[in-house]
Amino acid sequence: MAFAMGRRTAAALVFLLLLAAAPATARARVLVGMGDQKPAMFKDPRLRWLGVRHARLVVSWDVQRSAGERAWADAWLTAARAAGVEPMVAFGHAWAGKKRKVAPTKRTFRLAFDRFRRAHPWVHVYTPWNEANHCSQPTCKTPKRAAEYYDAMREGCPRCTVTAADLVDQPNMVRWARQFARAAKHKPTLWGLHNYLDANRLRTSGLRRLLAGVEGRIWLTETGGVVRRSYYRNQIRFPTSIDHAARATSFILKLADSQPRVRRVYLYHWNSVSLTQTWDSGLIDPFGISRPAFYALARHMGRDPSRAPGQPRPLAPVEAPPPLPPPAPEEQPPPPPPEEQQPPPPPPPQDENPPPPQDPPPPPPDDPPPPDCSPLPACPPPGPGFGGR
């Protein structure tokens, strides 16, 4: 009996040791959120069916000063709260004219952040500046200024979760992040990464460079498989198609799961609204039909894609009416007599001084259009340092 008890005790100890060691080899799947600027996303039953409980919004740093943008942000945040979704709010450049290039002082930024916090005290996850190392942003050449915004948020909301910076996977990423970390008064413990190049080239180099270059956790705060784009197609090449976007989405999720320091992924974006929009990485097409990338996400979340709710029913085919029979021979009117037939109209007189031809279309601009970097409703002019997307 004592021998049997000893064997059972030993087996229990082995089980407990294996259970304690399990997290080292098997980690819970990465948390998945959605990035989309449209509040209508929260009314789609497929979002809740997937189990998505986190979403990301990008606003201008002075959002509370613009009545139109403030109303739109309020509508988005209200819809998120009603749907039980935790928002992550990323601040960025102003959306109005010359103010896009303005980098506010730390004091001005703090005042703007405090105004936003008073309007939305239940929001607790923030990014100080969207794509701060991208040279469409006024912080591209000044990591120290971006670090001041990070410090302002940490000081203004000590209990909030604040990413140090949202970084684009371009050549200056690690150098910029290290300069940021040296300038910040609060030690960065969480970074955001937009790794569209990694995702759509099915590679890992951008994420691996950031993991090696900084300390702390990393969230992929904006990423996705691209269906269509019109920005920098010749300068920055990667595949785009509906099927490619599905492969890229699966790759992103598996990549994130393989890295213990990567805790969240925010896919951009939920749905496309046009067949000709300049950036399309939507999981849902303009007609409301789920794309293969949606199925890839559903499988990753442990869902059966065939059971997804809210799928629009295809329209029933409409049969064309049968053609009318030709009239009987006796009902056809006789041809007019020769004298009643009208001669063809004379050709128009030739103008001795014809008008000049229309001006040719203007030549393409020297610089290509800016990338849809957030992608926001309006994008800033390209900066001289662009080269990584």
Secondary structure as UniProt FT lines:
FT   HELIX           2..25
FT   STRAND          31..35
FT   HELIX           39..43
FT   HELIX           45..50
FT   STRAND          54..60
FT   TURN            61..62
FT   HELIX           63..65
FT   HELIX           67..82
FT   TURN            83..84
FT   STRAND          86..92
FT   HELIX           97..101
FT   HELIX           106..119
FT   TURN            121..122
FT   STRAND          125..127
FT   TURN            130..133
FT   TURN            135..136
FT   TURN            138..141
FT   HELIX           143..156
FT   TURN            158..159
FT   STRAND          161..162
FT   STRAND          166..168
FT   TURN            171..172
FT   HELIX           173..183
FT   STRAND          190..194
FT   HELIX           196..201
FT   HELIX           205..213
FT   STRAND          217..223
FT   STRAND          228..229
FT   TURN            233..235
FT   HELIX           242..257
FT   TURN            260..261
FT   STRAND          262..268
FT   TURN            275..276
FT   STRAND          279..280
FT   TURN            286..287
FT   HELIX           292..300
FT   TURN            301..302
FT   HELIX           305..307
FT   HELIX           329..331
FT   HELIX           338..340
FT   TURN            384..385
//
